[in-house]
Each structure stands twice: as C-alpha cells, then as structure tokens.
Amino acid sequence: NHNYKDLSPFVVRLGESLEAAKRFHDAAEIYLDVTNGKFGQNETTPASIRNMAALAFKRDMDYVQAEREYVGSLRACGPNWHWKSSDDADHNLQNMMIFYEIAHRAVHSGLLSDQAHKKMQMSCFLLVGLLSNAGYHGTGCTLFQNPGLYKSMLQK
C-alpha cells in the first residue's frame, strides 16, 4: 500500500474505471466497500460515495439496490439536512428523484411489473407530492412539472 493510510481515493478511481467498462455492479460494490471503511478512512463524504453506488446500481438496472443507496446517501447527510443547505443533500436528492422518475416510467410502460417496482413507483408519487408541498421543484425530474399527476396517481 506504499504507506498510504487511506487507499479509498484510489479505490474510488477503480470504481469509476469499472463504470467506464460498463461493469456497474462491480463498481457499486467497490463504492460500498469504500463507505464501509474497508480501504481506510475516506476523506470524501460517505453521502457522495453512497450516491455514486446508487448511480452505478441504477445503471446496472438494479433498482432495488439503487433505491437503498439513494436513501442511505440522504441519511448520511445527517438528521437535519435541507436540500438548500447541503451540496450533498441537494445533489443526492436530485439524483434520487431522477431515479424515481425512471422507475415510474419503467412501471408505467410495463417494462417492470413486479411488486417491488410498483412500490417504488408509489414512493415516487409520495415523494413528489411531499417535496412539492415543501417547495422543492425537482431539478432534472419532470414529474414536478405536473403537480396534478402525483395526486391522480395516488388516488388509484
């Protein structure tokens, strides 16, 4: 290890290289190992590394794991975050809402029809509703452009 106390920056670069090679699941697992401290105390915030894992799982179309890591990335921002006060929280929330929109479209189109993905779609509608009421406008997520959509979908 060449006397490095923290190998995590190098391991994150490995994860990025795995993503470039379209080995998304392997990259996500590497990112999770970094957040768990397997390669030393990482200087990057755990929230941003978990967000990287979520993105890699999403690219691998493992939406269940992606959802778990998006929620974990927001939890890692701390108990009192607000999307306007934390770069990690804002970035992670944007990515999570884009993910939920993708999951919604996959269920809506019939591409995914299992119970887990239908629950993700319902989570999407609940979050769009709650966040809309709180004043969040969902940069990158088009579901916020039609506030009536989540209301009609929740009534089904």
N, C-alpha and C positions, 0 to 999 in steps of 0.2 A: 504493500500500500504506500510505499515511498514516504513513510512517516506522516501521511495526511490523517488528521483526526476525523475529518468529515469527507467521506467519499461521495456523499449524496449529490453534489453538483455534477459530478462525472456520471453518476448513475442516471440522473435525470436526462443528461445528453444521450445516454444509451437508449433510454425510453423514447426520446424524440427520434432517434435513428430507427428504432423499431417501427415507430409510426410511419416514418417515411418509406419503410419497406412494406407497409400495409400489414404489419403484424401487431394489430391494435390490441388484442387481448394480452399479448406478452408485455406490451408497453404499459398497459393499465396495471398489470400485476407488479411491474417494476415500480411504478409510481406509488402503489400501496405499500410496497416494502420500504420505500423512502419515508413515507408518512409514519410508518411504524418504527422508525429509527434504526432499521437494520444496517444502515451504512453510515451511522454516526448521526450526530445532531445536525439536522439540516437547517441552513440559515433562511431558506425560503419558507414562507408561511405554510403551515400544514393545509390551510384552506386552499391556497392556489395549487398545491400539488394534488390534493384530492379532486380539485376541479379538472386538472389535467387527466387524472384517472377516469373521471366521469366522461370527459370528451372522448377518450380512447375507447371506453366501453360503448359509448353511443356509436362511434364509427364502426365498431365491431358488430353493431346491431344487437348488443346485449343490453336491452333497455332496462331490465330489472336491476342489473348491477349499476348501470348509469344513474338510475334514479337514486339508488342507495348512496352513491358517492356525491351526487349533487346535494342531497340533503346533508350528508356528512360535511361537505365543504362549507355549507352555510352554518352548521353547528360549530365548526372550527373557527368561525369569525367571532365567536363569543356570544354571551347571552343578551347583550344589549345593542346589537348592531342595527343599523338603519341603512337602507340602500344608498342614501345620500352622504353617509358619513364614513364609509369604508370602501376603498377601491376594490378589495377582495369581495366584499359582500355584494357590491353593485355588479361587478363582473360575473361573479358566480350566479347571482340571481338572473341576470340576463341570459347566461348560457342555459340555466335550468329551464327558463321559460321557453326558450327556443327548442330545447329538447322536448318539453311537454307538447309544444305545437306539433313537432314531428310525430310524436306518439299518437296524438289526437288524429292527425291526418292518416296515419297507418291504420288505425282502427276504423275511422270513418270510411276509408276506401275499401275496407275488407281485407287488406294485406295481413293484418294481425287481428285475430278474433278471440284469443283466449282470455280468460277471466283476469289475469294479472294486467294485461294491457288495457282492458276495459276499465279497470280500477285506476290505472294511470290517466286515462282519458278523463275520468271523473275528477281525479285530483287536479288535473289541468283546469277544468272548469271552475272548481272551487277556488284555486289559487288566482285565476284571472279575476274572478268576482271579488275576492277579498282584497287583492292588491289594487284593483281598480277603485274600490271604495276607499282605500287608504291613499289614493293619489298617485300610485305608480302607473306609468304609461307604457311599460314593457318594450323598451328599445329592442328592436330585432324580432319581436314576436307580434305577428299581425293579428292575433286574437284580441288584442287590446283595442284594435281599431273599430270593432263592432261590439259594444258593451252588451247589447241585447242577446248576442249569441250565447254567452255563458248562462244567462238566465233561462233561455228557452231550452238549452240542453240539460240543465239541472232539473227542469220540470218533467222531463221524460221519465 
